[in-house]
């Protein structure tokens, strides 16, 4: 038997059965994009830096919330003395984490999506679908920002604070409003790239 008889072309295994083809690394044309539509020029660079900076702040808030949880669990389990106001701090931290990271999530196209009807829209219809979804996302984020602004103004008017630590809630609401507003603006700024996409 010659050496060539033992050679395989990568599609058969030792038993002669056909093996699944090895992925070439090329993306499937049917897969949804893993990046959001790019924002061109200096505006895109400024948006990226701003979103990255806010995400670093969100990461800091997440780390602080982890420390709060760690201290609370250790105190509760070992010393029967949980951290006072741990629940309040966790609530505040969650608000910061979500809305500070929201601009980067939109910029990178990492929103949760359900592609139930993606296969129905091909070619130009697919581009129209992306544009409509982007407009809807910008609209929803804009409404969310507006309602948060109204809530922040109300909290500032009557001096809303947390129950235990008496932390003012209006500044947090304004931060959340700003995160949603920036995410809405970035969604609108990304529209030209969708119109020019082939």
C-alpha positions in Angstrom: 0.0 0.0 0.0 1.4 3.4 -1.0 1.7 6.4 1.3 -0.9 8.2 -0.8 -3.5 5.6 0.3 -3.2 6.8 3.9 -3.6 10.5 3.0 -6.8 12.2 3.6 -8.2 15.4 2.3 -9.5 16.6 5.6 -13.0 15.4 5.0 -12.7 11.7 6.0 -11.7 10.2 9.3 -9.9 6.9 10.0 -13.0 4.8 9.6 -13.7 6.2 6.2 -16.7 8.2 7.3 -17.1 11.7 6.1 -16.1 14.2 8.7 -17.7 17.6 9.0 -15.8 20.3 7.1 -13.5 22.5 9.1 -14.7 26.1 9.5 -12.6 28.4 7.3 -13.2 31.4 9.7 -15.2 33.3 7.1 -18.4 34.7 8.5 -21.7 33.4 7.4 -23.6 35.9 5.3 -26.8 35.0 7.1 -25.3 35.7 10.5 -26.3 39.0 12.1 -23.5 41.6 12.3 -21.4 41.5 15.4 -20.7 45.2 15.3 -23.1 48.1 15.3 -23.1 50.4 12.2 -20.0 52.5 12.3 -20.0 56.2 12.9 -17.5 57.8 10.6 -14.8 60.4 11.2 -14.0 62.4 14.3 -17.5 62.0 15.5 -17.1 58.2 15.6 -13.8 58.5 17.4 -15.3 60.9 20.0 -18.3 58.6 20.5 -16.1 55.6 21.0 -13.9 57.4 23.6 -16.9 58.7 25.4 -18.6 55.3 25.4 -15.4 53.6 26.6 -15.0 56.1 29.4 -18.6 55.6 30.6 -18.1 51.8 30.4 -15.0 52.1 32.7 -17.1 53.9 35.2 -19.7 51.2 34.9 -17.0 48.6 35.5 -16.0 50.5 38.6 -19.6 50.5 39.8 -19.8 46.8 39.2 -16.6 46.2 41.2 -17.9 48.3 44.0 -21.1 46.3 44.0 -19.2 43.1 44.1 -17.3 44.3 47.2 -20.6 45.3 48.9 -22.0 41.9 48.2 -18.8 40.2 49.5 -18.7 42.1 52.7 -22.5 41.6 53.2 -22.2 37.8 52.7 -19.2 37.4 55.0 -20.7 39.6 57.7 -24.0 37.8 57.5 -22.5 34.3 57.4 -19.7 34.6 59.9 -20.7 37.3 62.3 -24.5 37.4 61.9 -24.1 41.1 61.0 -25.0 41.9 57.4 -23.7 45.2 55.9 -26.2 47.9 56.6 -27.9 49.3 53.5 -26.3 46.7 51.2 -29.6 46.4 49.3 -29.7 50.2 48.7 -26.2 50.3 47.5 -26.9 47.4 45.1 -29.9 49.2 43.7 -27.9 52.3 43.1 -25.1 50.3 41.6 -27.4 48.5 39.1 -28.8 51.8 37.9 -25.3 53.1 37.2 -24.0 49.9 35.6 -26.9 49.6 33.1 -27.1 53.2 31.9 -23.4 54.0 31.9 -22.7 50.9 29.7 -25.8 51.5 27.5 -24.0 53.8 24.9 -21.2 51.2 24.3 -23.7 48.4 24.0 -25.5 50.3 21.3 -22.2 51.4 19.6 -21.1 47.8 19.4 -24.4 46.4 18.4 -24.7 44.2 21.4 -28.4 44.7 22.3 -30.4 41.6 22.9 -32.0 40.6 19.6 -34.5 37.9 18.5 -34.2 37.1 14.9 -37.6 35.5 14.4 -38.2 37.2 11.0 -34.7 37.8 9.8 -34.9 35.2 7.0 -38.0 37.0 5.6 -36.0 40.1 4.8 -33.2 39.7 2.2 -31.3 42.2 0.2 -32.8 45.7 0.1 -35.5 44.6 2.5 -32.8 43.6 5.0 -31.4 47.0 4.9 -34.8 48.6 5.4 -35.3 46.3 8.4 -32.0 47.4 10.0 -32.9 51.1 9.5 -36.4 50.6 11.0 -35.0 48.7 14.0 -32.3 51.4 14.5 -35.0 54.1 14.4 -37.2 52.2 16.8 -34.2 51.8 19.2 -33.4 55.5 19.0 -37.1 56.3 19.7 -37.4 54.0 22.7 -34.1 55.3 24.2 -35.3 58.9 23.6 -38.6 58.3 25.4 -36.7 56.5 28.2 -34.4 59.5 28.5 -37.3 61.9 28.6 -39.1 60.0 31.3 -35.9 59.7 33.4 -35.5 63.5 33.0 -39.0 64.1 34.3 -38.4 61.7 37.2 -35.0 63.4 38.0 -36.7 66.8 38.1 -39.4 65.4 40.4 -36.8 63.9 42.7 -34.9 67.1 42.8 -38.1 69.1 43.6 -39.1 67.2 46.7 -35.6 66.0 47.7 -36.0 62.3 47.2 -33.4 60.2 49.1 -32.7 56.6 49.9 -34.3 55.4 53.1 -31.3 54.2 55.0 -28.3 56.2 53.8 -30.2 59.3 52.8 -28.4 59.5 49.5 -30.0 62.0 47.1 -31.6 60.2 44.1 -31.9 63.0 41.7 -28.2 62.9 40.6 -28.5 59.2 39.9 -31.6 59.8 37.8 -29.8 62.5 35.8 -26.9 60.1 35.1 -29.3 57.4 33.9 -31.1 60.0 31.8 -27.8 61.1 30.3 -26.8 57.5 29.5 -30.1 56.8 27.7 -29.9 60.1 25.8 -26.4 59.5 24.6 -27.4 56.0 23.5 -30.3 57.4 21.5 -28.1 60.1 19.9 -25.5 57.4 18.9 -28.2 55.3 17.4 -29.3 58.2 15.2 -25.7 59.1 14.2 -25.2 55.5 13.0 -28.1 55.7 10.5 -26.0 57.1 7.6 -23.9 53.9 7.7 -27.0 51.8 7.4 -28.2 53.8 4.4 -24.9 53.3 2.6 -24.5 49.6 3.5 -24.7 47.3 0.5 
